[in-house]
Amino acid sequence: MTARPIAETVASLLPRAKAELTELVAFQSVADPAVFPPSECAAAAAWVADALRAEDFTDVAVLDTPDGSQSVYGYLPGPEGAPTVLLYAHYDVQPPLDLAGWDTPPFELTERNGRWYGRGAADCKGGFLMHLLALRALKANGGVPVGVKVIVEGSEEQGTGGLEQYAAAHPELLAADAVVIGDTGNFRAGLPTVTATLRGMTMLRITVDTLAGNLHSGQFGGAAPDALAALIRVLDSLRAEDGSTTVDGLEAVADAEWQGLAYPDGDFRRDARVLDGVELIGSGAVADRLWARPAVTVIGIDCPPVVGATPSVQSTARAQISLRVPPGVDAAEATTLLTAHLKKHTPWGARVAVEQVGQGQPFQADITSPAYTAMAEAMRVAYPGEEMQASGMGGSIPLCSALAALYPEAEILLMGLSDPEAQIHAVNESVSPEELERMSVTEALFLRNYADSKRG
């Protein structure tokens, strides 16, 4: 079998894939009942299950996971003696954020300027369509040469760990020789990239209390301890003057260096849309800061809004903090260190409570393994003139570490449809249909190459 028929089949199936992605993006599947009703996630899960059944998957099931979410599983038997490959994606998405910031409605897939826009188009509903396209192309050209398991998660963006817990309780379910996590992407559109490392993360909420209730700032301000001011002091302690992350106990990795693909400052400024005159934070190379070192982010603060604010000393304030940690740092230990840091740096004897709301371990792949050799060959064909590159990813996919622990012999590969223009987690998220086409070809060729390598 040559690669050309695979590529031609994928190209012919792209209009169908766009129509299907339009349907899937329409589900407002944010796995947070405070944002959208759970029925949206349930409907998306049902859509995914129906899509698997239509492709002759057996044992298709919508799994109720311990965090209250649902993941979708299916199995496609392969030839006798063939290896099994697990394909992963997630159907839950980030909230749309500022609706006014979207140029087109977030839950309506819209084509403009050669890209398809919509929440989840790249992260990661498009990833599920990538899997479907690859399998359809193989079925049309001699058959799928491996056994395929598909798992599509329903709460990846929340980091609540439901699928990891379910997998641990049912270890036979996701067992495979190789795992393709379709939730990362290319360093640049047109540059085939696998993700070699993922930072782990811990998510904490801190609440600071100082008074029995708010007080008039004219009558009591100046002596009454202000909870919001105390919280600001605590949050400021998490960064050095240059913006570097400073969590007590994590000093050993604060100066770690990335060995691999470089990320020039100018490219990063453009990708991150940094405003003219604003400096980047931290020290060292951009790749060091993104992929090899810890990074703290205050992702939310509960305090009075400016509109309607009263002249009051605040009695309580709360924030949510995300800490990303590189491979080599245990996320549970990072949670302990961050909790201790927050308590230590809370001023004025204020009462402080810290609650953990999410956690995931970092991950490092062995890109010299046979599966990566098969992937490199596939990318070389799908992207003529290009060689597979390996980058890090600052984000977290907690399932990777869970699968690595459950199945230490399995080879785990990370790839996907994101690129800097995709703006995942931001307004105007999009996917490049050209990347969807080429990465689907890549995955189909990888599955064929991997099957051949196991026969050899």
LINPE-V617925 format. One record per residue. RES is the residue in one small letter. SS is DSSP state (~ for helix, > for strand, _ for the rest). BURIAL is # if it has 16 or more other C-alpha atoms within 10 Angstrom, else .. D_FIRST is the distance of its C-alpha to the first C-alpha in Angstrom with 2 decimals. Layout:
RES/SS/BURIAL/D_FIRST
RES/SS/BURIAL/D_FIRST
This chain:
m/_/./0.00
t/_/./3.82
a/~/#/6.75
r/~/./8.69
p/~/./8.09
i/~/#/8.89
a/~/#/11.84
e/~/./12.98
t/~/#/13.14
v/~/#/15.07
a/~/#/17.33
s/~/./18.13
l/~/./19.05
l/~/#/21.32
p/~/./24.47
r/~/./24.18
a/~/#/23.79
k/~/#/26.90
a/~/./28.84
e/~/#/28.01
l/~/#/28.92
t/~/#/32.12
e/~/./33.00
l/~/#/32.33
v/~/#/34.22
a/_/#/37.15
f/_/#/37.95
q/_/#/40.52
s/_/#/39.14
v/_/#/41.28
a/_/#/41.96
d/_/#/45.64
p/_/./48.07
a/_/./50.52
v/_/./48.20
f/_/./46.45
p/_/./46.95
p/~/#/44.72
s/~/./43.81
e/~/#/41.44
c/~/#/39.40
a/~/#/39.59
a/~/./38.30
a/~/#/35.35
a/~/#/34.54
a/~/#/34.77
w/~/#/32.39
v/~/#/29.75
a/~/#/30.32
d/~/./29.96
a/~/#/26.67
l/~/#/25.27
r/~/#/26.72
a/~/./25.12
e/_/./21.65
d/_/./22.70
f/_/#/23.79
t/>/./26.52
d/>/./29.64
v/>/#/29.78
a/>/#/33.07
v/>/#/35.15
l/>/#/36.73
d/>/./40.25
t/_/#/40.41
p/_/./43.70
d/_/#/44.19
g/_/./44.36
s/_/#/40.93
q/>/#/37.99
s/>/#/34.41
v/>/#/31.65
y/>/#/29.47
g/>/#/26.69
y/>/#/24.34
l/>/#/21.01
p/_/#/20.51
g/_/#/17.34
p/_/./16.40
e/_/./19.28
g/_/./19.81
a/_/#/17.27
p/_/#/18.84
t/>/#/20.39
v/>/#/20.09
l/>/#/22.97
l/>/#/22.57
y/>/#/25.93
a/>/#/27.61
h/>/#/31.16
y/_/#/32.67
d/_/#/36.15
v/_/#/37.18
q/_/#/39.99
p/_/#/43.10
p/_/#/43.14
l/_/./46.14
d/_/./48.24
l/~/./47.46
a/~/./49.41
g/~/./47.08
w/_/#/44.06
d/_/./43.66
t/_/#/42.10
p/_/#/42.41
p/_/#/40.44
f/_/#/39.15
e/_/#/38.09
l/_/#/34.73
t/>/#/35.75
e/>/#/33.89
r/>/./35.76
n/_/./35.14
g/_/./31.38
r/>/#/31.31
w/>/#/31.62
y/>/#/34.81
g/_/#/35.86
r/_/#/36.69
g/_/#/33.61
a/_/#/31.19
a/_/#/29.89
d/_/#/31.66
c/_/#/30.01
k/~/#/29.41
g/~/#/26.77
g/~/#/25.13
f/~/#/24.86
l/~/#/23.28
m/~/#/20.71
h/~/#/19.78
l/~/#/19.72
l/~/#/17.53
a/~/#/14.85
l/~/#/15.05
r/~/#/15.21
a/~/#/12.07
l/~/#/10.17
k/~/#/12.34
a/_/./11.57
n/_/./7.80
g/_/./8.00
g/_/./10.73
v/_/#/12.16
p/_/#/11.62
v/_/#/15.13
g/>/#/18.56
v/>/#/19.70
k/>/#/23.31
v/>/#/24.52
i/>/#/28.01
v/>/#/29.57
e/>/#/32.97
g/_/#/36.11
s/_/#/38.42
e/~/#/36.53
e/~/#/38.61
q/~/#/41.84
g/_/#/41.12
t/_/#/42.97
g/_/#/40.67
g/~/#/40.27
l/~/#/36.69
e/~/#/37.40
q/~/#/40.37
y/~/#/38.52
a/~/#/35.75
a/~/./38.47
a/~/./40.16
h/_/./36.98
p/_/./35.05
e/_/./32.67
l/_/./31.38
l/_/#/29.17
a/_/#/28.38
a/_/#/24.84
d/_/#/23.11
a/>/#/22.15
v/>/#/23.54
v/>/#/22.36
i/>/#/25.52
g/_/#/24.65
d/_/#/28.20
t/_/#/28.51
g/>/#/27.05
n/_/#/26.72
f/_/#/29.77
r/>/./29.50
a/_/#/27.43
g/_/#/24.66
l/>/#/25.04
p/_/#/22.45
t/>/#/24.68
v/>/#/24.87
t/>/#/28.31
a/>/#/29.78
t/>/#/33.10
l/>/#/34.85
r/_/#/38.59
g/>/#/40.26
m/>/#/43.02
t/>/#/46.25
m/>/#/47.92
l/>/#/51.70
r/>/#/54.45
i/>/#/57.86
t/>/#/61.05
v/>/#/64.30
d/>/#/67.66
t/_/#/71.05
l/_/#/73.43
a/_/./74.35
g/_/./73.65
n/_/#/73.39
l/>/#/76.55
h/>/./78.14
s/~/#/77.07
g/~/./80.52
q/~/./82.47
f/~/./80.26
g/_/./77.82
g/_/./78.44
a/_/./79.22
a/_/#/77.04
p/_/#/73.66
d/_/#/70.89
a/~/#/67.76
l/~/#/65.52
a/~/#/66.92
a/~/#/66.37
l/~/#/62.74
i/~/./62.25
r/~/./63.73
v/~/#/61.33
l/~/#/58.27
d/~/./59.49
s/_/#/59.70
l/_/#/55.91
r/>/#/55.56
a/_/./57.12
e/_/./58.73
d/_/./55.52
g/_/#/53.55
s/_/#/51.97
t/>/#/51.59
t/_/#/54.52
v/_/#/54.36
d/_/#/56.82
g/_/./55.02
l/_/#/51.76
e/~/./53.20
a/~/./51.14
v/~/#/47.87
a/_/#/49.55
d/_/./48.83
a/_/#/45.39
e/_/#/42.97
w/_/#/39.25
q/_/./37.22
g/_/./34.18
l/_/./33.21
a/_/./36.43
y/_/./37.59
p/_/./40.15
d/~/./43.26
g/~/./42.96
d/~/./39.42
f/~/./40.55
r/~/#/43.65
r/~/./41.63
d/~/./39.05
a/~/./41.91
r/_/./44.07
v/_/./47.03
l/_/./50.16
d/_/./51.78
g/_/./54.29
v/_/./53.04
e/_/./52.18
l/_/./49.24
i/_/./50.44
g/_/#/50.26
s/_/./50.00
g/_/./47.41
a/_/./44.03
v/~/#/42.43
a/~/#/39.49
d/~/#/42.14
r/~/#/43.74
l/~/#/40.61
w/~/#/38.59
a/~/#/41.02
r/_/#/44.34
p/_/#/45.92
a/>/#/46.49
v/>/#/48.95
t/>/./49.04
v/>/./51.71
i/>/./49.75
g/>/./52.74
i/>/#/56.53
d/>/./58.92
c/_/./62.08
p/_/./64.20
p/_/./62.68
v/_/./64.63
v/_/./65.44
g/_/./68.20
a/_/./68.78
t/_/./72.29
p/_/./74.31
s/>/#/73.60
v/>/#/72.98
q/_/#/69.81
s/_/#/70.19
t/>/#/66.50
a/>/#/63.16
r/>/#/59.59
a/>/#/56.30
q/>/#/52.71
i/>/#/51.18
s/>/#/47.60
l/>/#/47.16
r/>/#/43.77
v/>/#/43.58
p/_/#/41.17
p/_/#/39.45
g/_/./42.22
v/_/#/44.56
d/_/./44.97
a/~/#/45.08
a/~/./47.85
e/~/./49.92
a/~/#/49.35
t/~/#/50.65
t/~/./53.75
l/~/./54.34
l/~/#/53.94
t/~/#/56.24
a/~/./58.84
h/~/#/58.61
l/~/#/59.21
k/~/#/62.20
k/~/./63.66
h/_/#/63.54
t/_/#/65.00
p/_/#/68.43
w/_/./71.91
g/_/./71.47
a/_/#/69.44
r/>/./67.90
v/>/#/64.14
a/>/./61.55
v/>/#/57.89
e/>/./55.26
q/>/./51.64
v/>/./49.26
g/>/#/45.83
q/>/#/44.21
g/>/#/40.84
q/_/#/40.00
p/_/#/38.25
f/>/#/34.86
q/>/#/33.32
a/_/#/29.73
d/_/./28.68
i/_/#/26.16
t/_/./25.79
s/_/./24.15
p/~/#/20.67
a/~/#/19.50
y/~/#/20.71
t/~/#/18.87
a/~/#/15.57
m/~/#/16.97
a/~/#/18.10
e/~/#/14.71
a/~/#/13.40
m/~/#/16.60
r/~/./16.45
v/~/#/13.36
a/~/#/14.73
y/_/#/18.15
p/_/./18.02
g/_/./21.04
e/_/./21.81
e/_/#/21.83
m/_/#/22.13
q/>/#/25.83
a/>/#/27.85
s/>/#/30.85
g/>/#/33.33
m/>/#/34.25
g/_/#/37.86
g/_/#/37.29
s/_/#/36.93
i/_/#/34.49
p/~/#/36.64
l/~/#/33.99
c/~/#/32.13
s/~/#/35.10
a/~/#/35.68
l/~/#/32.19
a/~/#/32.51
a/~/./35.80
l/~/#/34.61
y/_/#/31.43
p/_/./32.12
e/_/./29.10
a/_/#/26.61
e/>/#/24.89
i/>/#/25.71
l/>/#/23.92
l/>/#/25.53
m/_/#/23.96
g/_/#/24.55
l/_/#/25.72
s/>/#/29.17
d/_/#/30.33
p/~/#/33.98
e/~/#/34.32
a/~/#/33.26
q/_/#/36.77
i/_/#/35.94
h/_/#/39.17
a/_/#/41.05
v/_/#/41.93
n/_/#/39.47
e/_/#/36.33
s/>/#/33.22
v/>/#/29.47
s/>/#/27.54
p/~/#/25.06
e/~/#/23.11
e/~/#/22.93
l/~/#/21.96
e/~/#/19.04
r/~/#/17.89
m/~/#/18.62
s/~/#/16.73
v/~/#/13.57
t/~/#/14.67
e/~/#/15.19
a/~/#/11.89
l/~/#/10.17
f/~/#/13.11
l/~/#/12.77
r/~/#/9.31
n/~/#/10.90
y/~/#/14.06
a/~/#/12.93
d/~/./11.54
s/~/./14.90
k/~/./16.87
r/~/./15.53
g/_/./16.35
